[in-house]
Amino acid sequence: MVWKWRWEEDRALPEFFPLSPESFQTYPKFLSQVPLLQWPVRAAGLNLYRSNSWNMIVLTVAFFAFTCGSCLGVRFAYLGVPGSVSRGDSIWLDCGYDLEGDELYSVKWYKDNVEFYRFLPSDKPSAQMYSLDGVFLDLLRSNATHAFLYTSDLDTEGTYGCEVSTEVPSFRTIKAGKELRVHVIPKEGPRIYGVQKTYRIGDLVNMTCLFGPSKPPAQITWYINGEEAPATYVYNNHPSDDQDDDLLMSDSRLSFALEPPRLWQGSLSVRCVASLSQVHATSSLELIVGEGTSGAEFQRILHVPPGQEGPVITGGLPRYYVGDIVDVNCSSARSLDLPQLEWHINDEVVRSEFLTPYPPTHYPDGLSSTKLGLRFRVLPEHLRGDEMRLKCTATLSYTITRTSAETLLLGDNHRSSSFHTSDRSGTAVTQVLSSCLQWLLILMCLTKRTLS
């Protein structure tokens, strides 16, 4: 037995059966279940009748009309989930939607796909909560559009999703989610250890800057007399676990020989800056390249959050042989902030000697983009299972906090080859005072030398 769709207007039918777009996409399975229903069946302006002939044209038109009609209905206006909060902060989760004339059936909130709050207008009471680690819901301050968390901890971090469903006749359901991260900023700034009381020309300056515990780990940068220290002077250690809630300690070592060219007016300033940055968007493009003899096609796999544009890879070939040169470029999408680009070969981060950084491109509309080149020779170990995976990842982040510690090496009044140290650390205000004191001490030394 076969079935035929046809329009039926202005005619009251005894049976109503709501159909979803999924029913049309899998209509053979749906039709196999249809004889269980009482006929005729009305479906969103369409009526389904038994027939001994198949009218493909009518079915196609009906399917197209229903699919287009289902595009109307409830839709998201915005989803308000903060990208990052400090531990202990309260959080407003905002689910903005437009029912487009439909009646609301339910609003549900999820954390990592586990429901913790629902609002059903037809229920009494309408709001209901479910216990979940890291979710501190204030039920009295939550409603059909908002969920309020009165505090937060490290377990609060996760992906928060809002699901909105409407009543008959549409029975539409939409869902969207965003990631929320929790950061922890230490109460104290970075600390410098290993500073000697005196230094002489040729002595080894060996200092360690320690910061934390924090989340995420800090990026530590060293400065000598206001200029960033050469990379050969810096030794960054992997962040280590702290006893407090899996927070991380960050440390970096600065080591160099004290030489006259680095001295300025008989003194030398060493400063370490600790920056906490939080990632708020990551996108990537992966190329799967076949080995020359396999005949595999060139594949692109894009991983991009909704509403964002991912990076673009240019210059790749469909296949490579061992010994060939891979020369490709990765360009980020236009954005207000410049993302950090990173290349991976078979999911392993590429070393800097194979990378070519390019200066950023700035556009008249205020947006910018950046580009990172990758060039290497294909080795046998690059081809795994006759294929090689090249992936470029673009990461957008913002600075949560930035603080510093400074130590000053001052020349001895009688012997310029001997230096004493003075430690100063703290926020930007302390840094300004440190700079002023440095100038004052230098002027005092110069004045005393002139008088003598």
N, C-alpha and C positions, 0 to 999 in steps of 0.2 A: 504494500500500500504506500502511496506517495501523498504529499501534501502540497497545497497551493496557498500563497499569501495574496490577499487583495485588500484594498482600502475599503472601509465601511464608515460612512459619515452620518451623523445625526440619527443614529439608530441605537436604541437602548438594547443592550445585550445582557443576558442573565448572569454570565460568568465573567469575572475579571481576573487576569493572571499577569502580574508584572514580570517583564523580561528585562534582562540586563544585556549590555553589549557582548558579554562573554557567552551568552546563550546563542547569539548569532554567529560568533566566531567558531563555535563548536556545534553548529546546528544539527549535524547528523546524530550526535549523542543526544541532543535535546529532543529531536523528533522521535527517537526511539522510545522516549518516555511520555510523549504527548498523548498516545491513545488512552492513558490512564485518566485523562481529564475529561470533563464534560464539555461537549462542543456546542456552539462555537466558543472560541477563546479570544478575548480582546487583549491586545498588548500594545499599550502606549499609542493608540490611534490606529493600530493594525489589527485585523481580525484574521484568525487562522481557521480554515475550513478543511474538511476532508474532501479529497478529490482523487479521481482515478488518473489524472493527467498532470504532468509536471510542467509548470509555466516558469521557465528560468528567467525570462525577462522581468516578470512581475516580482519574482523573488529577489532579483538583483536590485531593482528599484526600491523595494521595501527595505532591504538591508541597508542600502545607502541612505535612505531617508531616516531610518531609525538611528543609524550611527551618527549622522549629523545632528539629529535632535538630541541625542544623549550628551552632546558636547555642552549643551546648555544646562544650567542648574547650579548647584552650590559650587563655589570656587574660593580659593584662598586669596585674601587681600595681602596678608603679610603674616609672618611667623616670628614673634619676638622672643628669641632665646639668646641671652648674652653669650658672646664667644668665650669670655673668661671672667671669673670672679675671684676675689680673695677669700681664703678660707674664713668662714664665720659670717660672710655677707648674706643678707636676705636676697631673694631672687623673685622677680615677677616674670612669669611665663605667659606670653600673650598670644592667643590664637585668633587672628583676625580673618573672618570669612564673610562671604556674601551669599545668602541663601537663594538669591535670584527668584524670590517669590515662593520657594518651597517652605515646608514646615520642618522645623528642627526636630530630629529624633534623639540624637545623642551627641555629646562631645566627650572624647576620651583622651587622656594624656598617658604617654608611655615613657619609660626610661629604659633604653637598651631593649626595646620591644616587650617590656613587662609593664602591664597596666598598673597605675597607682592612683588614678582619679578618673571618675566619670560623672557626667552631668546629664540627666534625662529629665526634661521638663514634665513628662507625664508621671514620673515617680514622686512619691511623697515619703521622705524628703527627696528633693531632686539631686542633691550632691551626695556622693559616696566616695570614700577613700580606701586604699589598700596599703598595708604596711610594706615598705621597701627600704632597704639599707641606703642611706644617703639622701633620702627624700623626706624632708621635714615639712610636710604640707599643713598649712593653716586652712582648715576646711571652711571656717566662717568667712574668710576673706577671699575664697575662691568661688567662681561662678561659671557661667556658660562661655565666657571668653578668656578668663584668666585663671591661672593657678599660682598660688603664692606659697613660696618656701621661706619660712621665717629664719632659717639659718642654713649653713652648709658646712660640709667637711670634705675630706679627700674622696669619700665614697660618693659624693654628689656628682662627681665628674661622669660624663657619659653623653649619649645621644638622646635628646628629648624630642618626642614626636607627638603631634596633635592629630586626632582623627575625628572628622565631622561626618555625620550621617543624617540624611533627611527622611521624612515620612513618605508614605504613598502619595502620589503615584510614581514618583521618580525612584525612590530607594537608592539614592546616590550616596557613595562614600568616598571621601578624599582623605589623604594622609600626607603629612610632610614632617620632616625632622631636621634638627640642627644639632651640632656638637657643642657641648659646654665643657670647658676646662676649669679646673680649680688651681690657683697658684698660691704659694706661700712665700712671703717676703720676710727675711730675717729682720729682727729688731736692730741689730748692729750691722755696721758696714764691714767692708773687707779689712783684714788685718795682715800686716807685713811682718814676717819673722825672718831671723837669720841676719839681722843687721848688726855689724860690728861697731864698737865704740869709735874706733879710728881706722882710717884707710891710708895707704901710701900708693904712690904711682906704681902701677904694675900689679897691685893686689887684685885678687879675684873677688868681685862682687857677686855674692851668691845669696839671693833672697827668695822667699816663698810668700805668695799671697794666698790667703785662705778666706773663703766666703761660704756662709751657710750656717745651718742647713736650710735648703730652699727647695722649691718646686716651681718651675723646672730648674735644672742646674744652670749656673751662671756661666756667661762667657767672660773670661778675664783677659784684659788687654793691658800691656805694660807700656809706659811712656818714660823716656829719658830726656830731660830738659824740654819737655813739651812735645817731643816727637815720638811717634810710635817706634818701639824697639824693634830691631831687625828680627826676623823669624828665627835666625840661627841662635839668638840669645834666649829664646823662650822655649820652655819645656812644659807642655800642658799634660796633666795627669787625668785619667778617666775619673769622672765623679764617683765618689764612694758613698755607700749607704750610711745613713745616720740611724741612731737608735730610735729617733722620734718619727713614727708614722711613715717610714720608708722615704723620708726626705733625703736630699743629696748634698754632700759637701763638695765644693769645687775648689781646686787648688792649682796654682801655676807657679813655676820656678823661673827666675831670671838669673842668668849667669853670664858675666862678661869680665874682661880684664879692664881695670881702671887706667885709661890712657889720657894724656894731656889734651888731645883734640876734642875729647868729650867734655872737658871742663869749660865752664863759662864764668868768667870773672872769679875764678878760684873756687867755684862751687859746682855741685851736680845734684839735680833733682830727679828722684825716681818715684813714679806714681803707678799704682795699679788701679784699674777701673773694672768693676764688676757690673755686668748688664744682664738683666733677666728679660728674655724675650719669649713671647707666647705665639705659637702658630695658630692662625685663625682660618687658613685655607690652604689646601694642598691639592694639586692636580698633576696628572702625569699622562704621558703618551708613550706607549710601548710598541716597538717594532719587532716583529718576529721574522727574521731573515733566514732563508733556507740555504743550505750548502749547495755549491754549484752543481753537483751531480744529482741532487735529489729532485730537482724540478719543483720544489716547493714555491708557493706564491708568497708575495710580499704581504704581510698582514699588519694592520694597525689596531691597537687596542687602547681606547681612550678612557681614562678614569677621571671624571670631572664632576664636582658637586653640582646640583641643580642651580641654574641661573648663572653659571660661571663659564668662562672660556678657558680651555686648556692650552698647553704649549704646542708649538708646531715644530716638527722635525723636517728638515730639508736636506737633500743631497744623498739620501740613501739609495742603494741599489736593491733589486729584488733578490739577488743571491750573491754570495761571495765564495771564493776559493781560499784555501789556506795560502798565506803569503800575500793576499790582496791588501790594499790600503783602504781602510774605512775612513772617510772624511765627511762628517755630517755636522750640521748646526742645529741647535735648539733655540727657538725664539719664544719668549713669553708673550702672553696676551697683554693688550694695553690695560694699564691700571694706574691708580693714583700713586700707589706705593710699588717700588720695584721688588719683585720676588727674588728669592735665591734659587738659582738653577743648579741642578745636580744630575750628573750622568751615572747610569748603572749599566754594567755588562753582566748579563745573567744574574741580576739582582745583587751584584757586588759593586760598591762605590768605586768609581774610577779615580785613579791617582792624578794629582795635579799636573804631572809632566805630560799627560796626554790631552790636556784641556787647553783651550784658547779662549780667554775671556775677551769680550768686546765692550767698548764703551756703550752706555745706555743711549737709547734714542728717545728724544723728547718731542712731543707732538703739539701743534697749536692749541688743542683743546685741553692742555694741561696733563694729559695722560703720558705715560712712559712705558717703554718695554726694554728688555735686555736680551742678550744673546750669548750663548756659550757653545764653543766649538769642541768637537771630539775627533781626534785623529790617532789611529793606531793600526798596526799590522795584524792581520788575522792569524792567530796561532791555533794549533790543533785543539788545545784545551778550551778555546772559545766556542767551538762547535760541539754542542751537547745534543746527542740524538739527531745529528744532521741539521741543527738549527741554532741560531744565536739570537739572544734577546737584548735589544738596546732600548733602554728606558730613560727618558728625561723627566725629571720631577721639578715642578715649580712650587715653591713654598712662600706664602705671604705671612709675615709675622709683624708684631709691634712690640715696642719696648715697654715693659711693665715698670721697671725702675732701673736707675743707674746711679751708682755711688762709688766712691774712690777712697783710697788711702795713699798718703804721700810721706816719703822720708827725704830729708835734705842733708847732703854731705857738704859741710862748710870747710873752707881752707883755714889752716892754723895761722894765727897772726904772725908767728915767727918762722914757721917752716911751711912753705906752700906745698911740700910733698906729703904733708900729713893732713888728714881730713877727719872731722868729727861728724856724728850723725844726729839728726833731730827728727823725731817722728811726729807726723800730723796725719789725722784721718778724720773722715766724716762726710758730710753732705757738701752741696755746692757752696753753702755759706762758709763752711770751714775751709774749703779750697781757696776761696777768695782771700780769707784771712791769712792762710798759709802763703799765698803769693805776695801779699803785702808785707808780711814778716820777712819773707825771703829778700825782698828789695831793701827793706830797712836794715837788715843785717849786712847786706852787701855794701850799702852806702856807709854804714858805720865802719866797716873794715877799710873801705877806700879812704874815708876821712882820716882815720887813725894813721894809715900808711903815709898819707900826704903830710900830716903834721909831724910825723917822726922823720 
